[in-house]
Amino acid sequence: MEKIISLLVSMAILMLHLISYAASQPTFDWSGGPKYNHNMVEGKTLAEISERAAHEAYLFRLPVEYKTQDGSMVLQAFPDYGKSKCNLVHEKAWEHEKMVMNTVKEVCDRNYQQVVPYVPDMNLLVPSIPNIR
């Protein structure tokens, strides 16, 4: 019983640390979106807006740009046509005119299964040996 209580207390302490970290991330009001379709997004962190921009760039196949209200941060995402099983999106972010992120993400919307090469049935190739009594 004491082990269960100590486990629950340690989990609660861990959860408090995670919640305080998430609350400490700065949020901004962003505006922008795909080309010709600008909208307002309230209270999102850079990671959240990056995820949204990657999916929009993949979905619309158009460049996406988001800016904070004060103009201090800019995020651009555009479709990339590299070789991959998933679709690639190139993202760049600037904060106070300094590049803080330059990544290529894979956006997958379906499950891929590995193609198994043809393997002949080995039982047909091995001659059967009769049982000896």
N, CA, C and O of each residue as an XYZ file, in Angstrom:
532
protein
N       0.825     -1.192      0.000
C       0.000      0.000      0.000
C       0.867      1.253      0.000
O       0.568      2.230     -0.686
N       1.952      1.210      0.785
C       2.853      2.363      0.843
C       3.538      2.586     -0.500
O       3.790      3.729     -0.883
N       3.845      1.499     -1.223
C       4.482      1.641     -2.536
C       3.538      2.308     -3.526
O       3.967      3.127     -4.338
N       2.282      1.969     -3.464
C       1.307      2.564     -4.374
C       1.157      4.050     -4.087
O       1.090      4.861     -5.011
N       1.106      4.402     -2.828
C       0.982      5.817     -2.460
C       2.221      6.602     -2.894
O       2.107      7.705     -3.430
N       3.405      6.030     -2.659
C       4.628      6.733     -3.067
C       4.704      6.847     -4.589
O       5.203      7.846     -5.107
N       4.214      5.833     -5.313
C       4.188      5.898     -6.771
C       3.239      6.994     -7.246
O       3.576      7.745     -8.162
N       2.071      7.096     -6.644
C       1.117      8.137     -7.018
C       1.648      9.528     -6.715
O       1.440     10.452     -7.502
N       2.322      9.691     -5.600
C       2.903     10.994     -5.240
C       3.989     11.380     -6.239
O       4.054     12.530     -6.675
N       4.840     10.424     -6.602
C       5.908     10.740     -7.559
C       5.332     11.067     -8.936
O       5.859     11.933     -9.636
N       4.258     10.386     -9.330
C       3.612     10.709    -10.605
C       2.984     12.096    -10.570
O       3.034     12.825    -11.560
N       2.398     12.463     -9.443
C       1.804     13.795     -9.312
C       2.876     14.873     -9.397
O       2.665     15.911    -10.024
N       4.012     14.636     -8.776
C       5.116     15.609     -8.838
C       5.621     15.751    -10.266
O       5.897     16.861    -10.722
N       5.742     14.631    -10.973
C       6.184     14.668    -12.367
C       5.184     15.429    -13.233
O       5.579     16.224    -14.086
N       3.906     15.192    -13.021
C       2.880     15.885    -13.794
C       2.900     17.391    -13.533
O       2.675     18.179    -14.451
N       3.165     17.798    -12.294
C       3.257     19.229    -11.988
C       4.407     19.875    -12.741
O       4.280     20.998    -13.230
N       5.547     19.162    -12.837
C       6.678     19.703    -13.586
C       6.335     19.848    -15.066
O       6.678     20.856    -15.684
N       5.667     18.859    -15.636
C       5.297     18.931    -17.045
C       4.290     20.041    -17.310
O       4.390     20.747    -18.314
N       3.333     20.198    -16.426
C       2.336     21.251    -16.596
C       2.969     22.627    -16.474
O       2.630     23.534    -17.233
N       3.887     22.792    -15.526
C       4.536     24.096    -15.371
C       5.428     24.405    -16.568
O       5.550     25.567    -16.957
N       6.062     23.371    -17.169
C       6.879     23.597    -18.370
C       5.994     24.035    -19.528
O       6.335     24.972    -20.249
N       4.869     23.369    -19.709
C       3.968     23.726    -20.806
C       3.411     25.130    -20.611
O       3.227     25.862    -21.583
N       3.145     25.509    -19.380
C       2.619     26.840    -19.113
C       3.680     27.920    -19.297
O       3.348     29.077    -19.556
N       4.959     27.549    -19.165
C       6.024     28.546    -19.284
C       6.381     28.861    -20.729
O       7.070     29.849    -20.982
N       5.930     28.045    -21.693
C       6.235     28.314    -23.092
C       5.466     29.549    -23.549
O       4.263     29.659    -23.314
N       6.165     30.478    -24.204
C       5.478     31.706    -24.624
C       4.468     31.418    -25.730
O       4.742     30.641    -26.644
N       3.304     32.047    -25.642
C       2.288     31.926    -26.678
C       2.111     33.280    -27.336
O       2.257     34.322    -26.699
N       1.798     33.248    -28.610
C       1.637     34.469    -29.395
C       0.339     34.387    -30.176
O      -0.207     33.304    -30.387
N      -0.143     35.527    -30.596
C      -1.254     35.575    -31.531
C      -0.653     35.639    -32.925
O       0.065     36.580    -33.263
N      -0.952     34.632    -33.725
C      -0.378     34.506    -35.058
C      -1.420     34.868    -36.105
O      -2.615     34.655    -35.898
N      -0.969     35.414    -37.226
C      -1.852     35.620    -38.375
C      -1.130     35.102    -39.600
O       0.096     35.168    -39.693
N      -1.901     34.590    -40.532
C      -1.322     34.060    -41.752
C      -2.009     32.786    -42.161
O      -3.139     32.522    -41.750
N      -1.341     32.002    -42.962
C      -1.882     30.746    -43.454
C      -1.406     30.500    -44.861
O      -0.427     31.100    -45.306
N      -2.094     29.618    -45.569
C      -1.722     29.348    -46.958
C      -1.904     30.591    -47.823
O      -2.648     31.506    -47.468
N      -1.229     30.611    -48.937
C      -1.313     31.733    -49.854
C      -2.768     31.975    -50.239
O      -3.490     31.025    -50.542
N      -3.197     33.200    -50.232
C      -4.549     33.650    -50.552
C      -5.585     33.265    -49.489
O      -6.781     33.445    -49.720
N      -5.166     32.747    -48.349
C      -6.135     32.335    -47.329
C      -5.551     32.657    -45.952
O      -5.081     31.757    -45.258
N      -5.575     33.916    -45.557
C      -4.993     34.325    -44.282
C      -6.055     34.344    -43.195
O      -7.190     34.762    -43.420
N      -5.664     33.881    -42.008
C      -6.584     33.868    -40.873
C      -5.819     34.177    -39.600
O      -4.594     34.295    -39.609
N      -6.545     34.306    -38.518
C      -5.965     34.639    -37.217
C      -5.966     33.402    -36.332
O      -6.973     32.700    -36.233
N      -4.827     33.138    -35.687
C      -4.706     32.015    -34.760
C      -4.257     32.594    -33.435
O      -3.216     33.248    -33.361
N      -5.032     32.359    -32.387
C      -4.729     32.964    -31.096
C      -3.994     32.005    -30.176
O      -4.315     30.819    -30.108
N      -3.000     32.538    -29.465
C      -2.345     31.835    -28.365
C      -1.697     30.508    -28.694
O      -1.975     29.519    -28.017
N      -0.858     30.445    -29.691
C      -0.163     29.215    -30.047
C       1.338     29.417    -29.862
O       1.861     30.511    -30.078
N       2.027     28.339    -29.457
C       3.485     28.377    -29.360
C       4.072     28.141    -30.739
O       3.351     27.791    -31.673
N       5.379     28.331    -30.871
C       6.052     28.122    -32.148
C       5.927     26.664    -32.581
O       5.730     26.395    -33.766
N       6.036     25.720    -31.650
C       5.926     24.302    -32.004
C       4.530     23.975    -32.532
O       4.398     23.236    -33.508
N       3.495     24.513    -31.904
C       2.128     24.243    -32.353
C       1.846     24.858    -33.716
O       1.213     24.230    -34.565
N       2.311     26.075    -33.927
C       2.061     26.730    -35.212
C       2.901     26.075    -36.307
O       2.496     26.052    -37.469
N       4.065     25.544    -35.942
C       4.904     24.824    -36.901
C       4.206     23.558    -37.383
O       4.223     23.246    -38.574
N       3.594     22.834    -36.456
C       2.861     21.619    -36.818
C       1.683     21.964    -37.736
O       1.431     21.267    -38.719
N       0.973     23.031    -37.413
C      -0.172     23.455    -38.226
C       0.286     23.875    -39.619
O      -0.341     23.515    -40.615
N       1.371     24.630    -39.691
C       1.870     25.105    -40.981
C       2.334     23.948    -41.861
O       2.119     23.967    -43.072
N       2.969     22.940    -41.261
C       3.431     21.782    -42.037
C       2.240     21.043    -42.652
O       2.287     20.653    -43.819
N       1.183     20.850    -41.877
C       0.006     20.160    -42.405
C      -0.711     20.987    -43.470
O      -1.216     20.432    -44.446
N      -0.761     22.295    -43.296
C      -1.409     23.132    -44.295
C      -0.605     23.180    -45.590
O      -1.187     23.154    -46.674
N       0.721     23.249    -45.496
C       1.555     23.254    -46.697
C       1.405     21.942    -47.460
O       1.380     21.931    -48.690
N       1.306     20.842    -46.727
C       1.097     19.540    -47.373
C      -0.292     19.470    -48.001
O      -0.430     19.021    -49.139
N      -1.315     19.905    -47.281
C      -2.687     19.762    -47.732
C      -2.987     20.635    -48.946
O      -3.573     20.154    -49.917
N      -2.594     21.916    -48.910
C      -2.914     22.851    -49.983
C      -1.856     22.871    -51.083
O      -2.104     23.401    -52.166
N      -0.681     22.302    -50.820
C       0.432     22.337    -51.768
C       0.784     23.766    -52.173
O       1.111     24.040    -53.328
N       0.709     24.677    -51.189
C       1.043     26.089    -51.380
C       1.952     26.531    -50.247
O       1.925     25.933    -49.171
N       2.758     27.566    -50.464
C       3.557     28.102    -49.359
C       2.651     28.652    -48.251
O       1.586     29.206    -48.520
N       3.098     28.487    -47.008
C       2.344     28.947    -45.839
C       3.248     29.883    -45.055
O       4.436     29.612    -44.882
N       2.682     30.987    -44.583
C       3.464     31.927    -43.771
C       2.615     32.416    -42.615
O       1.467     32.822    -42.796
N       3.194     32.373    -41.421
C       2.552     32.897    -40.219
C       3.471     33.931    -39.595
O       4.690     33.756    -39.576
N       2.884     35.020    -39.079
C       3.621     36.076    -38.387
C       2.920     36.366    -37.067
O       1.700     36.250    -36.954
N       3.720     36.749    -36.066
C       3.113     37.192    -34.817
C       2.548     38.593    -35.018
O       2.897     39.283    -35.976
N       1.673     39.006    -34.103
C       1.040     40.313    -34.227
C       2.061     41.443    -34.212
O       1.918     42.422    -34.945
N       3.099     41.308    -33.375
C       4.102     42.368    -33.306
C       5.166     42.235    -34.391
O       6.023     43.111    -34.514
N       5.135     41.170    -35.175
C       6.080     40.984    -36.271
C       7.439     40.478    -35.849
O       8.363     40.458    -36.662
N       7.589     40.067    -34.600
C       8.901     39.628    -34.134
C       9.244     38.212    -34.590
O      10.422     37.862    -34.664
N       8.244     37.396    -34.894
C       8.497     36.024    -35.329
C       7.769     35.754    -36.635
O       6.622     36.159    -36.825
N       8.463     35.058    -37.533
C       7.905     34.685    -38.826
C       8.193     33.212    -39.047
O       9.311     32.757    -38.804
N       7.202     32.461    -39.503
C       7.378     31.052    -39.833
C       6.884     30.821    -41.247
O       5.765     31.201    -41.593
N       7.724     30.194    -42.067
C       7.346     29.860    -43.435
C       7.475     28.356    -43.624
O       8.435     27.740    -43.162
N       6.504     27.778    -44.305
C       6.547     26.358    -44.651
C       6.133     26.230    -46.108
O       5.179     26.868    -46.552
N       6.859     25.399    -46.847
C       6.490     25.199    -48.238
C       6.772     23.757    -48.632
O       7.679     23.125    -48.090
N       5.988     23.233    -49.582
C       6.159     21.842    -49.990
C       7.540     21.619    -50.577
O       8.052     22.454    -51.322
N       8.128     20.506    -50.241
C       9.440     20.124    -50.750
C       9.240     18.838    -51.543
O       8.425     17.994    -51.168
N       9.970     18.690    -52.618
C       9.745     17.553    -53.497
C      10.937     16.611    -53.509
O      11.432     16.237    -54.572
N      11.396     16.230    -52.325
C      12.487     15.272    -52.219
C      11.963     13.855    -52.301
O      10.766     13.623    -52.466
N      12.897     12.897    -52.181
C      12.517     11.491    -52.250
C      12.227     10.973    -50.851
O      13.087     11.000    -49.970
N      11.009     10.504    -50.666
C      10.591      9.941    -49.396
C       9.274      9.223    -49.626
O       8.566      9.503    -50.593
N       8.944      8.290    -48.727
C       7.639      7.635    -48.832
C       6.526      8.587    -48.412
O       5.383      8.433    -48.842
N       6.849      9.562    -47.584
C       5.871     10.558    -47.146
C       6.149     11.861    -47.887
O       7.152     11.975    -48.592
N       5.280     12.827    -47.732
C       5.480     14.131    -48.349
C       6.368     14.983    -47.453
O       6.257     14.932    -46.228
N       7.244     15.761    -48.063
C       8.193     16.592    -47.320
C       7.717     18.039    -47.296
O       7.172     18.544    -48.278
N       7.931     18.698    -46.155
C       7.622     20.117    -45.988
C       8.851     20.782    -45.392
O       9.375     20.330    -44.374
N       9.311     21.854    -46.026
C      10.480     22.604    -45.558
C       9.978     23.780    -44.725
O       9.133     24.553    -45.178
N      10.506     23.913    -43.497
C      10.085     24.991    -42.600
C      11.272     25.860    -42.202
O      12.370     25.367    -41.945
N      11.022     27.162    -42.158
C      12.010     28.126    -41.688
C      11.312     29.092    -40.742
O      10.181     29.510    -40.990
N      12.000     29.443    -39.651
C      11.433     30.395    -38.691
C      12.489     31.423    -38.325
O      13.668     31.103    -38.174
N      12.043     32.660    -38.186
C      12.916     33.757    -37.784
C      12.355     34.417    -36.546
O      11.144     34.587    -36.407
N      13.257     34.790    -35.644
C      12.870     35.557    -34.466
C      13.769     36.776    -34.401
O      14.989     36.645    -34.300
N      13.183     37.949    -34.458
C      13.916     39.220    -34.498
C      14.959     39.191    -35.615
O      16.116     39.563    -35.418
N      14.523     38.741    -36.786
C      15.314     38.679    -38.017
C      16.509     37.731    -37.938
O      17.413     37.836    -38.766
N      16.547     36.830    -36.994
C      17.573     35.786    -36.911
C      16.899     34.440    -37.104
O      15.873     34.158    -36.485
N      17.477     33.603    -37.967
C      16.884     32.300    -38.226
C      17.051     31.412    -36.992
O      18.161     31.223    -36.494
N      15.936     30.872    -36.511
C      15.968     29.999    -35.338
C      15.596     28.566    -35.680
O      15.805     27.666    -34.866
N      15.043     28.333    -36.877
C      14.657     26.983    -37.262
C      14.740     26.835    -38.774
O      14.279     27.700    -39.518
N      15.336     25.725    -39.225
C      15.406     25.396    -40.639
C      15.343     23.881    -40.723
O      16.369     23.209    -40.616
N      14.151     23.340    -40.911
C      13.974     21.892    -40.877
C      13.166     21.409    -42.071
O      12.455     22.173    -42.723
N      13.297     20.128    -42.331
C      12.473     19.444    -43.320
C      11.710     18.364    -42.566
O      12.312     17.501    -41.927
N      10.385     18.413    -42.641
C       9.538     17.450    -41.936
C       8.871     16.529    -42.938
O       8.606     16.907    -44.079
N       8.605     15.301    -42.482
C       7.822     14.360    -43.274
C       6.386     14.384    -42.765
O       6.144     14.237    -41.567
N       5.444     14.567    -43.671
C       4.026     14.555    -43.315
C       3.413     13.336    -43.983
O       3.319     13.267    -45.209
N       2.999     12.379    -43.170
C       2.414     11.137    -43.683
C       0.936     11.099    -43.339
O       0.546     11.363    -42.201
N       0.121     10.771    -44.325
C      -1.305     10.662    -44.054
C      -1.823      9.247    -44.277
O      -3.030      9.007    -44.223
N      -0.919      8.319    -44.526
C      -1.345      6.941    -44.732
C      -0.285      6.005    -44.172
O       0.852      6.410    -43.934
N      -0.659      4.778    -43.970
C       0.262      3.777    -43.442
C       0.909      3.018    -44.592
O       0.229      2.538    -45.499
N       2.214      2.919    -44.538
C       2.931      2.165    -45.550
C       3.329      0.819    -44.984
O       3.705      0.716    -43.816
N       3.248     -0.201    -45.797
C       3.703     -1.517    -45.401
C       4.883     -1.874    -46.280
O       4.890     -1.600    -47.480
N       5.873     -2.485    -45.672
C       7.041     -2.907    -46.429
C       6.637     -3.990    -47.414
O       5.898     -4.908    -47.058
N       7.109     -3.894    -48.636
C       6.846     -4.914    -49.635
C       7.805     -6.066    -49.385
O       9.022     -5.881    -49.370
N       7.258     -7.238    -49.193
C       8.084     -8.412    -48.949
C       8.406     -9.035    -50.294
O       7.498     -9.338    -51.067
N       9.699     -9.232    -50.589
C      10.042     -9.838    -51.880
C       9.533    -11.275    -51.946
O       9.322    -11.926    -50.923
N       9.346    -11.746    -53.160
C       8.845    -13.104    -53.349
C       9.878    -14.096    -52.855
O      11.048    -14.041    -53.235
N       9.438    -14.988    -52.014
C      10.292    -16.062    -51.514
C       9.602    -17.371    -51.863
O       8.481    -17.622    -51.423
N      10.271    -18.207    -52.655
C       9.621    -19.462    -53.033
C       9.434    -20.368    -51.827
O      10.186    -20.295    -50.855
N       8.436    -21.209    -51.903
C       8.146    -22.151    -50.830
C       9.260    -23.186    -50.790
O       9.463    -23.923    -51.755
N       9.970    -23.242    -49.691
C      11.131    -24.129    -49.584
C      10.731    -25.599    -49.511
O      11.548    -26.469    -49.813
N       9.501    -25.894    -49.120
C       9.080    -27.292    -49.030
C       9.047    -27.958    -50.402
O       9.251    -29.168    -50.505
N       8.795    -27.191    -51.447
C       8.739    -27.770    -52.786
C      10.125    -28.060    -53.332
O      10.287    -28.950    -54.166
N      11.112    -27.333    -52.880
C      12.454    -27.500    -53.412
C      13.235    -28.624    -52.727
O      14.172    -29.160    -53.318
N      12.881    -28.980    -51.533
C      13.584    -30.032    -50.799
C      12.895    -31.362    -51.078
O      11.700    -31.511    -50.820
N      13.644    -32.331    -51.605
C      13.001    -33.629    -51.891
C      12.586    -34.307    -50.576
O      13.271    -34.214    -49.558
N      11.481    -34.963    -50.640
C      11.019    -35.651    -49.437
C      11.740    -36.986    -49.312
O      11.950    -37.693    -50.298
N      12.108    -37.312    -48.097
C      12.805    -38.558    -47.809
C      11.793    -39.502    -47.159
O      11.141    -39.142    -46.179
N      11.668    -40.687    -47.699
C      10.702    -41.595    -47.122
C      11.149    -42.064    -45.731
O      12.341    -42.193    -45.452
N      10.183    -42.307    -44.893
C      10.489    -42.832    -43.559
C      10.926    -44.277    -43.642
O      10.327    -45.072    -44.365
N      11.955    -44.616    -42.913
C      12.457    -45.976    -42.885
C      12.068    -46.579    -41.550
O      12.267    -45.964    -40.502
N      11.492    -47.830    -41.590
C      11.093    -48.485    -40.361
C      11.977    -49.643    -40.059
O      11.785    -50.320    -39.048
